[in-house]
Amino acid sequence: MALTTVPDPSYMTWEKWQETVVGFNPELGNQLFWQGMRWDEFARRLTLIEPKTPRPEFFKGDWRKWAAAVKLVFAV
């Protein structure tokens, strides 16, 4: 599964970014059980679903840098 749409995280809260990603990629909702999940746990679970997802431990606790890297990886 490849993510079809990943929004720019620059001006979003974590919750809104997460909701938008799952909204554009609804198959994630059934696989991640994402609501209320911290960003690093969401990221780890996403790496299990889509292996090319950047690993969260390389982003020093900064979800926006991680999300920007996810956007680059899945850009169409």
Residue frames as qw, qx, qy, qz and C-alpha x, y, z in Angstrom:
[[0.000, 0.890, 0.457, 0.000, 0.00, 0.00, 0.00],
 [0.398, 0.126, -0.014, 0.909, 1.34, 3.42, -0.86],
 [0.010, 0.646, 0.429, -0.631, -0.07, 6.56, 0.66],
 [0.399, 0.612, 0.511, 0.453, -1.86, 8.52, -2.02],
 [0.018, 0.830, 0.065, 0.553, -2.01, 11.91, -0.29],
 [0.620, -0.382, -0.376, 0.573, 0.22, 13.27, 2.46],
 [0.023, 0.962, 0.185, 0.200, -0.38, 16.91, 3.48],
 [0.381, 0.498, -0.352, 0.695, 2.31, 19.44, 4.33],
 [0.566, -0.527, -0.577, 0.262, 2.57, 19.46, 8.14],
 [0.335, 0.266, -0.161, 0.889, 3.89, 23.02, 8.42],
 [0.250, -0.244, 0.143, -0.926, 0.72, 24.72, 9.65],
 [0.743, -0.286, -0.458, -0.394, -1.17, 21.79, 11.13],
 [0.552, -0.517, 0.545, -0.362, -1.47, 20.27, 14.56],
 [0.072, -0.233, 0.967, 0.067, -0.47, 16.63, 14.92],
 [0.441, 0.319, 0.758, -0.359, -4.12, 15.64, 15.34],
 [0.536, 0.682, 0.062, -0.495, -5.23, 17.47, 12.18],
 [0.232, 0.575, -0.713, -0.328, -2.33, 16.09, 10.12],
 [0.202, -0.074, 0.972, -0.090, -3.05, 12.55, 11.29],
 [0.498, 0.481, 0.573, -0.438, -6.77, 12.93, 10.59],
 [0.460, 0.706, -0.216, -0.493, -6.06, 14.31, 7.11],
 [0.082, 0.426, -0.873, -0.222, -3.66, 11.49, 6.21],
 [0.274, 0.154, 0.935, -0.165, -6.18, 8.85, 7.28],
 [0.479, 0.598, 0.325, -0.554, -9.00, 10.76, 5.55],
 [0.454, 0.661, -0.411, -0.435, -7.17, 10.69, 2.22],
 [0.371, 0.309, -0.875, -0.045, -5.96, 7.11, 2.79],
 [0.710, -0.337, 0.107, -0.610, -8.98, 5.45, 4.43],
 [0.888, 0.035, -0.458, 0.015, -7.48, 1.95, 4.38],
 [0.301, 0.363, -0.603, 0.644, -5.14, 3.15, 7.13],
 [0.503, -0.404, 0.207, -0.735, -8.05, 3.65, 9.51],
 [0.947, -0.146, -0.115, -0.264, -8.68, -0.07, 9.70],
 [0.834, 0.218, -0.374, 0.342, -5.00, -0.96, 10.02],
 [0.314, 0.402, -0.414, 0.754, -3.69, 1.64, 12.47],
 [0.460, -0.700, -0.540, 0.086, -6.50, 2.29, 14.98],
 [0.457, 0.351, -0.069, 0.814, -5.05, 5.79, 14.90],
 [0.251, -0.804, -0.192, -0.503, -7.35, 8.00, 16.96],
 [0.557, -0.809, 0.125, -0.139, -5.60, 9.52, 19.95],
 [0.924, -0.028, 0.013, 0.380, -2.30, 7.90, 19.02],
 [0.309, -0.790, 0.250, 0.467, 1.00, 9.69, 19.68],
 [0.517, 0.755, -0.292, -0.280, 2.95, 10.57, 16.56],
 [0.007, 0.559, -0.827, -0.060, 5.86, 8.19, 17.22],
 [0.524, 0.064, 0.827, -0.196, 3.54, 5.21, 17.73],
 [0.655, 0.653, 0.189, -0.332, 1.60, 6.12, 14.58],
 [0.307, 0.759, -0.533, -0.213, 4.93, 6.33, 12.74],
 [0.247, -0.344, 0.905, -0.034, 6.14, 2.94, 14.01],
 [0.620, 0.304, 0.683, -0.240, 2.89, 1.26, 13.04],
 [0.567, 0.751, -0.045, -0.334, 2.95, 2.92, 9.63],
 [0.083, 0.633, -0.745, -0.192, 6.43, 1.46, 9.01],
 [0.442, -0.033, 0.891, -0.095, 4.90, -1.99, 9.48],
 [0.606, 0.599, 0.456, -0.256, 2.24, -1.29, 6.87],
 [0.583, 0.803, -0.033, 0.124, 4.45, 0.61, 4.42],
 [0.838, -0.282, 0.004, 0.467, 8.15, -0.27, 4.90],
 [0.498, 0.400, 0.076, 0.765, 9.50, 2.76, 3.03],
 [0.309, -0.902, -0.190, -0.235, 8.03, 5.05, 5.71],
 [0.273, 0.598, -0.495, 0.568, 10.85, 6.95, 7.49],
 [0.623, -0.316, -0.644, 0.312, 11.65, 5.58, 10.96],
 [0.262, -0.909, -0.185, -0.267, 10.56, 8.01, 13.71],
 [0.731, -0.568, -0.023, 0.376, 13.66, 7.55, 15.88],
 [0.593, 0.151, 0.195, 0.766, 15.73, 9.50, 13.34],
 [0.040, 0.696, 0.295, 0.653, 13.72, 12.69, 13.86],
 [0.285, 0.061, -0.521, 0.802, 14.56, 13.50, 17.49],
 [0.010, -0.503, -0.709, 0.495, 10.97, 13.81, 18.66],
 [0.179, 0.402, -0.086, -0.894, 9.94, 16.29, 15.94],
 [0.557, 0.395, 0.725, -0.090, 6.78, 15.01, 14.30],
 [0.430, 0.829, 0.043, -0.356, 6.75, 17.79, 11.69],
 [0.044, 0.642, -0.694, -0.323, 10.19, 16.83, 10.38],
 [0.376, 0.002, 0.926, 0.036, 9.10, 13.20, 10.26],
 [0.509, 0.620, 0.536, -0.264, 5.83, 14.09, 8.50],
 [0.301, 0.816, -0.273, -0.410, 7.69, 16.26, 5.96],
 [0.106, -0.415, 0.870, 0.244, 9.96, 13.28, 5.22],
 [0.472, 0.299, 0.821, -0.115, 6.90, 11.05, 4.79],
 [0.459, 0.779, 0.169, -0.393, 5.50, 13.59, 2.31],
 [0.149, 0.706, -0.586, -0.370, 8.75, 13.48, 0.32],
 [0.285, -0.172, 0.939, 0.091, 8.88, 9.68, 0.28],
 [0.387, 0.434, 0.811, -0.065, 5.30, 9.30, -0.96],
 [0.221, 0.601, -0.093, -0.762, 5.21, 12.28, -3.35],
 [0.647, 0.380, 0.644, 0.145, 3.50, 11.47, -6.61]]
